[in-house]
Amino acid sequence: MSAAEGPLVVGVDTSTQSTKALVVDAATGRVVASGQAPHTVSSGAGRESDPRQWWEALGEALRQCGDAAREAAAVSIGGQQHGLVTLDAHGEPVRPAMLWNDVRSAPQARRLIEELGGPESWAERTGSVPSASFTVTKWAWLAEHEPDAARAARAVRLPHDYLTERLTGEGTTDRGDVSGTGWWASGTEAYDDDILARVGLDPALLPRVVRPGEVAGTVRDGHGLPFTKGTLVAAGTGDNAAAALGLGLRPGVPVMSLGTSGTAYAVSRRRPADPTGTVAGFADARGDWLPLACTLNCTLAVDRVAALLGLDREAVEPGTEVTLLPFLDGERTPNLPNASGLLHGLRHDTTAGQLLQSAYDGAVHSLLNALDLVLDAGADPSAPLLLIGGGARGGAWQETVRRLSGRAVQIPEARELVALGAAAQAAGLLTGEDAAAVARRWDTAAGPVLDAVPRDEETLARITGVLSDAAPLLERTTDPR
């Protein structure tokens, strides 16, 4: 390893399917070492993982970083949002964690919305209308279906909280991640006692919310990881807030993230409250807000279609009149948690490549529908759309986003933006800087800009029409209770 110009920090991304760790030079942003280790997700009735796998994967990812990880002066954990982690009195999981894409709690989401004054009331209180992704609905499901597990819980955490607590021995979270639970009031920036009482969750089981820039704790002995005792631990945050930090995002700049799920978001100075539930009114990790729209089906759904067709994911062909709504795991935007995929307009002359292109079109259409709601009025419509996530490197994804958005598209060259954002947060503890300012100093958003092309209004209108016509059928695939 070549000499670093400044102290080293570690940023972690514990995502749905793997944990990644970066060791970064706090002065320059240079990645001096990296590691990655997988974990599994159940494919049964719900989507679950054993949190202990995340800890084991973190250890393996850090071991791959070698001596660099041992030299780190600070560490921060970014992680998948919404997951419900229940721990016993010894800090061990009561049951596997219910993940963000577990939609079993859709009936509880509908009931909670009705019981607490409707969607407008929820949006005003928490900034969001809860869907089956939100932690509060998962807790309500657990209390109803596995009451013994709910009673056994002595601590309730989010995925990144779990890892941070194992590092420090202290139960903490941050405003960015906790804003996606459904039991944190965005207006008061505190836990909502009425909502917690409604779902029977004792606030004493919840972690302390650490302020932006505050140290969450220090590494304790006995953790089994290559950190020195006393290493500073930042608050960490949810994956989207961490990616926003990693980009050094300024207000009004639109971002589309193409991963297992797809997201569209932008930093805002105004507290969002969308009563339609299309936009989640999340907080960011700095003190501003991160209005965000999320789709459950993005790269994973398109890759599944490619696999079914026996095609490489890039083997798309133009000229299709086929519409594919790729709701393979239910959907969050639009809110159809138990819907399935729908294919319309198939003909004898339709090619496999055209069918694959229709899957890309359907996935991007869902994200673009919410983009205008995410952006504040007055945002520059000509500003390039930052394209990030695993799909952002794919030519078919890039061209589909350009064609359907009509915007210029910028692809940051920096990889692993969630882990980079966590590293910037850790670096901020050492330098006293705002984490986003650290990332801008590192120039993480730099990358090629693809010019705008005319927006494909015909395809957008066709997909919108099929979605509208198919709404009764899609609703019938949704279990009303």
Secondary structure, DSSP 8 states (H G I E B T S, - for coil): ----SS-EEEEEEE-SSEEEEEEEETTT--EEEEEEEE-----SSS-EE-HHHHHHHHHHHHHHTTHHHHTEEEEEEEE-SS-BEEE-TTS-BSS-EE-TT--TTHHHHHHHHHHTTHHHHHHHHHSS---TTSHHHHHHHHHHH-HHHHHH-SEEE-HHHHHHHHHHSS-EEEHHHHTTSSSEETTTTEE-HHHHHHHT--GGGS-EEE-TT-EEEE--TT--SS--TT-EEE--EEHHHHHHHHTT--TT--EEEESSSEEEE--BSS----TTSSSEEEE-SSSSEEEEEEES-SHHHHHHHHHHHT--TT---S----EEE--TT-BTTTTBTT---EEE---TT--HHHHHHHHHHHHHHHHHHHHHHHS-TT--TTS-EEEESGGGG-HHHHHHHHHHH-S-EE--S---HHHHHHHHHHHHHHH---HHHHHHHHTTT---EE------HHHHHHHHHHHHHHHHHHHHTS---
